[in-house]
Each structure stands twice: as C-alpha cells, then as structure tokens.
C-alpha cells in the first residue's frame, strides 16, 4: 500500500508538472494576441527561450540556491547541478514554476526589447532573483517561513516576483514608439483577441496543475478544495471584470475581462489551500477592480508601457492574493475567522521584502546587462517589426509587401510606409530617440 500511495502521489505531481509546462503555451498566445502581428514570432521565441534556457540555468544553480542548505534563512548553498539531490520529481515540478516566474517579463517588455538583453534578464531571474525569494518561503529553512508567512502556490513567490521584475525592466527599457506623444496616452491594440482568449483558457487549464499539484500529494480532501477554489476565483474575476468595465467604460472590455480570469487565478494562488469557496469568490471579485484600475494607473499615471497588463495582473493581484490569506484563512489565522491581525502583518512583511529584493537585484542586473547589450532595438527595427528584423520571417504572410517594394527599388525608409509610417515620421522619431 505504501508503494501504491507513492506511485499515485508521483503521478499526481508529474501530471501537475505537465500542466504547468502547458501554461507556457498560454503565455505565448496571450502575449502574441495582445500585441501587434509584426512581433508574434518574437514573442513566441522569447517564450520558448524562457522555458528552455531558464530551465537549464535553474538546474545548474537556481535549485541549489532555492532549496540547498540555508545560510541564515536567505539562500541555499548545496545541490548545484542536483549534486546530492534524490527527489527528481520535486525538482522538475519546481523547474516549471521557475520558468513561469521568469516568463511574466516577456509580455511587459514586448515589441521593443533586444532579444539578447531579454535572455540576460531571464538568466538573472532563474539564477538568483526567483530562487532567493523561493528559499525564503518554500525551502522550509527561510526566514519568512519562520515568521509564519503563507504562500501556498506562489502569489508572491512566482507572480509578484515576476511582476516586480517586469515593472523594473519596462521602466528601464522605456515605452514603445508612439505610446506617449504630446501628453497623450495612445492605445496600441493587439492583433488577435481570439488568440489571447485561447491563451487565457490554456492558462486557466494549466493553473489546476499549478495550484492543485502544489499539494505534492494526491490528498483526497485537499486537492478537490484547491481545484475548486482555483476555478471559482477565476470565474468570479471574469464576472466582476465584465460588469466593472461596463460600469467604468460603458462596455464590457474584451481584453480586460480575459485578464480578469488571470487576476482571479493569481489572487487565489497564495491561499488556495487555506480559504473556503466563498472566500475564493470574494478574492476573485475584489481582484477585478484592482486589475482594471491597476492597468489604468500603471499606463496613464506612471507612464509605464505594459502591452499585456502583466504588471497589474501578476503584481497588484499577487499582492492582493497574499494579503487576502491574512483575511480569509479558514484555519483560524485569518482576520475574519478570529485570527486577528498577526498573519496579515506577516503577509505584508513578505510582500514588502519581496518587492525590495527584486527591485534592487533586477535593476542592478539590467544595468550590468546594458553595459554589454543594448536594451532596445533600433527605431527602424521597432517600426518594421521584430519578426522580420530579428528572426528573418514574419508570423503571417506579409512577404509580398517587401517583395513588391524591392522590385520598385524603394529605400528601406520608404518601405516603412507600409506599416503606416512616412519617411518624415521615421526621421522625426529617430531625432526624438
């Protein structure tokens, strides 16, 4: 019976690993759909490189820093390249999480970032930034664990960490051309809401493994509760966002409502094993207005260009989900369950510490990367699209534009008019940059 139980638990964790891996297809589709068609190949390549390169770096160093023997509860120092590590199933499950935290960056800096600079940030995230936060919370030896911090599946460890890194990177890279002009904030629409919707469904599907398999065992009581909470928080996020955008803007906004599902999912991730279904619905309902107003605040007030809303979804809703555990924990620690303010205060400490560490480490890392690789592509490359300029081929059949231009002997600047730019506009943008 013991061997059978071990096998069942192993199958459950491996199934969760597969589902979390499949979430990367969702990230790729969301980011590609919410950005312009001329950058779709670039988005897809970044997502493939994130899971692949990030996984290798995490194997070599990241896992050891996250789960190795602790130095003062801050970071680990053993198990590099899995030396002395026996539990391969736990390692590969955690590898998928590490890649998920890193890939949040991709959408926030889309359409203008040099791919080699992006690769540098992914190495930084997988090597040290994410593993240090993970050590604090999930290693069993971290200082936040000793305080009693609760983050079941990663509202802070994965999502807030990725969002803060995305925010710092987006600020340092700068906005896309044409996003902010003469005091105006211009909307740059994505090319395919259906593609984005497919991505959200894939992420929602994969999230059942993300949260469900974080039990690390096929517990017949805990697993159904976690999956139920995961579903209902996302459902509440969709419903609340649709109604809120109707009230706020006079119509049900498609892209924001799709992100509303993700807002609910991020919000429930910290407390999926600790709250009731009613609590999960309330968490999803509150995540919705936080998302909508967060996107507006980041884009309009802070002037930070985030094409897919990743910072609001994973950052603001990650903070909310982490703090919500201190309110709705049904094991007697939540404020609304007679637990007082103790857990809420501990959750706030974890949020503040994570924001501080990620901000400093990512900013320092990007300054170093900037010394070797330009953060942005050139003006010409950004206008023409990164698919052709960085990968040699577009995602869709636009080759006839370039072929007909070549036949006429037009200059490169003149060919850019096919992307809605005049030669004078190109020159003006070059001077502005």
VMD Tcl script that draws the C-alpha trace (Angstrom):
set ca {
  {0.00 0.00 0.00}
  {2.86 2.37 0.74}
  {4.34 1.74 -2.70}
  {0.96 2.28 -4.31}
  {0.48 5.55 -2.42}
  {3.92 6.74 -3.51}
  {3.10 5.90 -7.12}
  {-0.23 7.74 -7.00}
  {1.42 10.80 -5.47}
  {4.16 10.69 -8.09}
  {1.63 10.52 -10.92}
  {-0.26 13.49 -9.49}
  {2.85 15.66 -9.19}
  {4.03 14.67 -12.67}
  {0.61 15.49 -14.10}
  {0.84 18.88 -12.42}
  {4.30 19.35 -13.92}
  {2.91 18.70 -17.40}
  {0.02 21.11 -16.84}
  {2.34 23.88 -15.62}
  {4.56 23.32 -18.64}
  {1.50 23.67 -20.86}
  {0.81 27.06 -19.28}
  {3.70 28.42 -21.34}
  {1.64 27.86 -24.47}
  {-0.97 30.04 -22.80}
  {1.54 32.78 -22.00}
  {2.76 32.74 -25.61}
  {-0.76 33.00 -27.04}
  {-1.86 35.75 -24.64}
  {1.23 37.85 -25.34}
  {1.10 37.29 -29.10}
  {-2.61 38.09 -29.29}
  {-2.38 41.22 -27.15}
  {0.49 42.66 -29.23}
  {0.85 43.51 -32.91}
  {1.16 40.86 -35.59}
  {4.61 42.08 -36.68}
  {6.05 40.87 -33.35}
  {4.33 37.48 -32.96}
  {7.37 35.34 -33.85}
  {9.50 37.35 -31.44}
  {7.01 36.75 -28.61}
  {6.95 33.02 -29.33}
  {10.74 32.76 -29.49}
  {11.09 34.56 -26.15}
  {8.67 32.14 -24.51}
  {10.49 29.12 -25.92}
  {13.84 30.51 -24.78}
  {12.45 31.27 -21.33}
  {11.32 27.74 -20.58}
  {14.40 26.18 -22.19}
  {17.28 28.39 -21.06}
  {15.63 29.21 -17.76}
  {15.21 25.52 -17.02}
  {18.87 24.77 -17.70}
  {20.07 27.66 -15.50}
  {17.71 26.58 -12.72}
  {19.11 23.03 -12.94}
  {22.71 24.23 -12.71}
  {22.35 26.81 -9.94}
  {18.85 28.08 -9.21}
  {17.52 24.95 -7.49}
  {20.53 24.83 -5.16}
  {20.09 28.47 -4.16}
  {16.38 27.87 -3.58}
  {16.41 24.51 -1.76}
  {20.01 23.95 -0.68}
  {21.33 24.07 2.88}
  {20.42 27.51 4.17}
  {22.72 30.40 5.02}
  {20.85 32.44 7.61}
  {17.49 31.67 6.02}
  {18.47 33.81 3.00}
  {19.76 31.41 0.31}
  {20.97 27.85 -0.18}
  {24.50 26.67 -0.91}
  {24.21 22.96 -1.79}
  {22.82 20.79 -4.56}
  {24.30 22.57 -7.58}
  {23.53 20.61 -10.76}
  {21.47 18.32 -8.47}
  {24.58 17.05 -6.71}
  {23.25 15.02 -3.79}
  {19.59 15.61 -4.75}
  {17.44 12.47 -4.93}
  {13.89 13.75 -5.44}
  {13.84 14.37 -9.19}
  {10.05 14.69 -9.30}
  {10.07 17.65 -6.92}
  {12.92 19.26 -8.84}
  {11.23 19.11 -12.25}
  {7.96 20.40 -10.78}
  {9.83 23.37 -9.29}
  {11.62 23.96 -12.60}
  {8.28 24.64 -14.28}
  {7.48 27.20 -11.57}
  {10.83 28.94 -12.02}
  {10.21 29.32 -15.74}
  {6.71 30.66 -15.08}
  {8.05 33.41 -12.84}
  {10.58 34.42 -15.47}
  {8.19 34.46 -18.43}
  {6.00 37.18 -16.87}
  {8.65 39.60 -18.10}
  {8.11 38.73 -21.73}
  {4.77 40.45 -22.23}
  {5.62 43.57 -20.24}
  {8.66 44.41 -22.38}
  {7.26 43.14 -25.67}
  {7.71 44.80 -29.08}
  {10.83 46.86 -28.34}
  {13.35 44.82 -26.34}
  {16.58 43.40 -27.74}
  {16.27 39.63 -27.51}
  {19.79 39.21 -26.12}
  {19.07 41.70 -23.34}
  {15.91 39.71 -22.60}
  {17.95 36.50 -22.44}
  {20.26 38.17 -19.93}
  {17.31 39.06 -17.68}
  {15.94 35.51 -17.91}
  {19.30 34.11 -16.77}
  {19.32 36.61 -13.90}
  {15.79 35.64 -12.84}
  {16.38 31.89 -12.98}
  {19.83 32.05 -11.44}
  {19.30 34.15 -8.33}
  {16.31 36.55 -8.19}
  {13.49 34.00 -8.08}
  {15.42 31.30 -6.16}
  {16.20 33.66 -3.28}
  {12.53 34.54 -2.79}
  {11.66 30.87 -3.09}
  {14.21 29.98 -0.42}
  {12.65 32.47 1.99}
  {9.22 30.88 1.62}
  {9.34 27.29 0.33}
  {12.66 25.77 1.40}
  {11.47 25.09 4.94}
  {14.54 26.94 6.19}
  {13.76 30.51 5.11}
  {13.26 33.49 7.37}
  {9.74 34.17 6.07}
  {8.78 30.56 6.77}
  {9.97 31.02 10.34}
  {7.74 34.07 10.68}
  {4.71 32.05 9.54}
  {4.32 33.54 6.05}
  {1.77 31.66 3.91}
  {2.02 31.40 0.13}
  {0.65 28.03 -0.92}
  {1.45 28.12 -4.65}
  {3.11 31.43 -5.38}
  {1.07 34.67 -5.43}
  {4.23 36.29 -4.07}
  {7.00 33.78 -4.83}
  {6.12 33.41 -8.52}
  {3.74 36.17 -9.58}
  {4.79 39.19 -7.53}
  {8.45 38.37 -8.14}
  {7.87 38.20 -11.90}
  {5.73 41.35 -11.91}
  {8.21 43.50 -9.99}
  {10.98 42.35 -12.33}
  {8.71 43.17 -15.28}
  {7.99 46.64 -13.90}
  {11.68 47.46 -13.41}
  {12.54 46.13 -16.87}
  {9.68 48.04 -18.55}
  {10.77 51.28 -16.89}
  {14.40 50.82 -17.91}
  {13.61 49.73 -21.48}
  {11.10 52.54 -21.98}
  {7.75 52.66 -23.80}
  {7.04 51.64 -27.37}
  {7.28 54.27 -30.08}
  {4.07 56.26 -30.28}
  {2.70 55.15 -26.90}
  {3.13 58.56 -25.27}
  {3.03 61.62 -27.53}
  {2.44 65.28 -26.68}
  {0.99 64.43 -23.29}
  {-1.41 61.86 -24.76}
  {-1.56 58.15 -23.99}
  {-2.21 56.29 -27.22}
  {-3.85 52.87 -27.26}
  {-1.82 50.33 -29.26}
  {-4.22 47.46 -29.80}
  {-3.26 43.83 -30.10}
  {-3.87 41.99 -33.34}
  {-5.93 39.00 -32.14}
  {-8.30 38.85 -29.19}
  {-9.28 35.24 -30.15}
  {-5.62 34.23 -29.84}
  {-5.45 35.97 -26.47}
  {-8.64 34.20 -25.35}
  {-7.15 30.83 -26.31}
  {-4.11 31.69 -24.22}
  {-6.25 32.55 -21.20}
  {-8.13 29.25 -21.46}
  {-4.81 27.39 -21.65}
  {-3.52 29.23 -18.60}
  {-6.73 28.58 -16.67}
  {-6.48 24.89 -17.57}
  {-2.82 24.70 -16.58}
  {-3.50 26.52 -13.32}
  {-5.34 23.47 -11.99}
  {-1.95 21.77 -12.02}
  {-0.12 24.88 -10.84}
  {-2.22 25.08 -7.67}
  {-3.54 21.52 -7.45}
  {-0.21 19.71 -7.63}
  {1.33 22.13 -5.12}
  {-0.20 19.80 -2.54}
  {2.71 17.50 -3.54}
  {0.43 14.54 -2.88}
  {-2.87 13.21 -4.18}
  {-4.67 14.18 -0.96}
  {-8.36 13.24 -1.43}
  {-9.55 16.11 0.80}
  {-7.12 18.89 -0.03}
  {-6.83 18.54 -3.82}
  {-10.55 18.97 -4.63}
  {-10.71 22.02 -2.36}
  {-7.69 23.60 -4.05}
  {-9.03 23.00 -7.57}
  {-12.50 24.24 -6.63}
  {-11.05 27.45 -5.17}
  {-8.91 27.90 -8.28}
  {-11.92 27.66 -10.57}
  {-14.27 29.87 -8.58}
  {-11.75 32.67 -8.05}
  {-11.12 32.84 -11.81}
  {-14.85 32.68 -12.58}
  {-15.54 35.50 -10.13}
  {-12.74 37.52 -11.71}
  {-14.32 37.17 -15.17}
  {-17.81 38.12 -13.99}
  {-16.65 41.04 -11.87}
  {-14.36 42.45 -14.57}
  {-17.07 42.30 -17.22}
  {-19.54 44.19 -15.04}
  {-16.94 46.61 -13.72}
  {-15.73 47.59 -17.19}
  {-19.34 48.03 -18.31}
  {-19.82 50.44 -15.40}
  {-16.43 52.12 -15.87}
  {-16.26 52.45 -19.64}
  {-19.80 51.80 -20.89}
  {-18.97 48.45 -22.49}
  {-17.66 45.04 -21.47}
  {-14.00 45.26 -22.36}
  {-12.77 42.05 -24.00}
  {-9.05 42.17 -23.20}
  {-9.59 43.33 -19.60}
  {-12.20 40.63 -19.00}
  {-9.77 38.00 -20.24}
  {-7.18 39.37 -17.86}
  {-9.86 39.28 -15.16}
  {-9.69 35.48 -15.21}
  {-5.93 35.68 -14.69}
  {-6.40 38.26 -11.92}
  {-8.63 35.84 -10.04}
  {-6.18 32.99 -10.59}
  {-3.21 35.00 -9.34}
  {-5.25 36.22 -6.37}
  {-6.22 32.72 -5.18}
  {-2.80 31.13 -5.67}
  {-1.46 32.09 -2.23}
  {-4.49 30.83 -0.30}
  {-5.90 28.07 -2.50}
  {-5.44 25.52 0.31}
  {-6.40 27.88 3.13}
  {-9.71 29.51 2.19}
  {-13.29 28.38 1.59}
  {-15.10 28.56 -1.75}
  {-16.91 31.69 -0.54}
  {-13.54 33.19 0.31}
  {-12.16 32.32 -3.13}
  {-15.12 34.01 -4.83}
  {-14.65 37.17 -2.77}
  {-10.93 37.17 -3.61}
  {-11.75 36.92 -7.33}
  {-14.43 39.63 -7.11}
  {-12.03 42.10 -5.48}
  {-9.18 41.23 -7.86}
  {-11.26 42.52 -10.79}
  {-11.45 46.25 -9.94}
  {-7.85 46.10 -8.70}
  {-6.86 44.84 -12.14}
  {-8.82 47.43 -14.11}
  {-7.69 50.40 -12.03}
  {-4.18 48.98 -11.78}
  {-3.80 48.81 -15.55}
  {-5.04 52.39 -15.87}
  {-2.77 53.66 -13.08}
  {0.36 51.98 -14.45}
  {-0.31 53.05 -18.04}
  {-1.76 56.54 -17.55}
  {-0.28 57.81 -14.28}
  {3.09 56.08 -14.04}
  {3.56 56.13 -17.84}
  {4.91 52.58 -17.85}
  {4.12 50.77 -21.09}
  {2.97 47.19 -20.42}
  {1.37 45.82 -23.62}
  {-0.37 42.85 -21.98}
  {-1.15 44.17 -18.48}
  {1.20 41.67 -16.85}
  {2.33 44.04 -14.09}
  {-1.21 44.65 -12.86}
  {-2.32 41.03 -13.24}
  {0.65 39.41 -11.54}
  {1.84 42.25 -9.33}
  {-1.17 44.08 -7.93}
  {-3.29 40.94 -7.81}
  {-0.34 38.99 -6.40}
  {-0.12 41.46 -3.52}
  {-3.88 41.24 -3.01}
  {-3.86 37.44 -3.01}
  {-1.05 37.31 -0.48}
  {-2.73 39.76 1.87}
  {-6.09 38.05 1.39}
  {-4.74 34.98 3.18}
  {-4.46 37.13 6.29}
  {-8.15 37.96 5.95}
  {-9.76 34.73 4.75}
  {-7.59 31.94 6.16}
  {-10.22 29.50 7.44}
  {-7.82 27.61 9.71}
  {-8.27 30.21 12.45}
  {-5.49 32.59 11.41}
  {-7.49 34.90 9.15}
  {-8.80 38.20 10.48}
  {-12.38 37.29 9.53}
  {-12.03 33.92 11.28}
  {-10.92 35.26 14.65}
  {-7.19 35.21 13.98}
  {-6.54 38.90 14.49}
  {-4.03 40.96 12.54}
  {-0.95 38.81 13.14}
  {-0.98 36.81 9.90}
  {-1.98 39.86 7.87}
  {1.07 41.71 9.21}
  {3.36 38.79 8.40}
  {1.96 38.62 4.86}
  {2.64 42.35 4.43}
  {6.24 41.89 5.57}
  {6.72 39.19 2.95}
  {5.29 41.40 0.21}
  {7.50 44.37 1.13}
  {10.64 42.23 1.39}
  {9.99 40.61 -1.99}
  {9.40 43.95 -3.72}
  {12.60 45.37 -2.20}
  {14.81 42.40 -3.13}
  {13.52 42.01 -6.67}
  {13.64 45.75 -7.42}
  {17.25 46.13 -6.31}
  {18.58 42.90 -7.81}
  {16.84 43.27 -11.18}
  {17.77 46.95 -11.54}
  {21.41 46.16 -10.76}
  {21.37 43.21 -13.14}
  {19.88 45.21 -16.00}
  {22.48 47.96 -15.52}
  {25.18 45.30 -15.97}
  {23.42 43.79 -18.99}
  {23.07 47.27 -20.51}
  {26.86 47.67 -20.44}
  {27.21 44.77 -22.87}
  {23.96 44.65 -24.86}
  {21.56 47.47 -25.85}
  {18.22 47.09 -24.09}
  {16.20 48.29 -27.07}
  {16.14 47.50 -30.74}
  {16.72 50.36 -33.17}
  {13.92 52.69 -34.31}
  {13.89 51.06 -37.75}
  {13.65 47.58 -36.26}
  {10.81 48.52 -33.94}
  {8.80 50.15 -36.72}
  {9.33 47.30 -39.17}
  {8.62 44.67 -36.53}
  {10.88 42.31 -34.64}
  {9.73 39.23 -36.56}
  {11.45 40.25 -39.77}
  {14.32 42.20 -38.22}
  {15.36 39.70 -35.51}
  {14.08 36.39 -36.91}
  {14.09 36.82 -40.67}
  {10.43 35.99 -41.28}
  {7.00 37.29 -40.28}
  {4.40 35.25 -38.41}
  {1.87 35.89 -41.16}
  {2.05 36.24 -44.94}
  {3.33 39.77 -45.39}
  {6.30 38.91 -47.63}
  {4.59 40.37 -50.71}
  {4.93 43.84 -49.21}
  {8.70 43.58 -49.07}
  {8.97 41.85 -52.45}
  {6.94 44.48 -54.28}
  {8.95 47.23 -52.61}
  {12.23 45.64 -53.64}
  {11.08 45.42 -57.25}
  {10.32 49.14 -57.28}
  {13.77 49.84 -55.86}
  {12.39 51.75 -52.90}
  {14.55 52.61 -49.92}
  {14.09 50.93 -46.55}
  {12.63 54.09 -45.05}
  {10.06 54.30 -47.83}
  {9.08 50.66 -47.34}
  {8.22 51.53 -43.78}
  {5.21 53.42 -45.10}
  {3.54 50.02 -45.45}
  {3.49 49.96 -41.66}
  {1.67 53.31 -41.51}
  {4.80 55.45 -41.25}
  {6.00 58.20 -43.57}
  {9.66 58.90 -44.14}
  {9.33 62.20 -42.28}
  {7.76 60.41 -39.32}
  {10.65 57.94 -39.21}
  {13.17 60.78 -39.24}
  {11.29 62.63 -36.50}
  {11.19 59.51 -34.33}
  {14.90 58.95 -34.86}
  {15.61 62.52 -33.72}
  {13.30 62.08 -30.73}
  {15.03 58.88 -29.62}
}
mol new
graphics top color blue
foreach p $ca { graphics top sphere $p radius 0.5 }
foreach p [lrange $ca 0 end-1] q [lrange $ca 1 end] { graphics top cylinder $p $q radius 0.2 }
display resetview
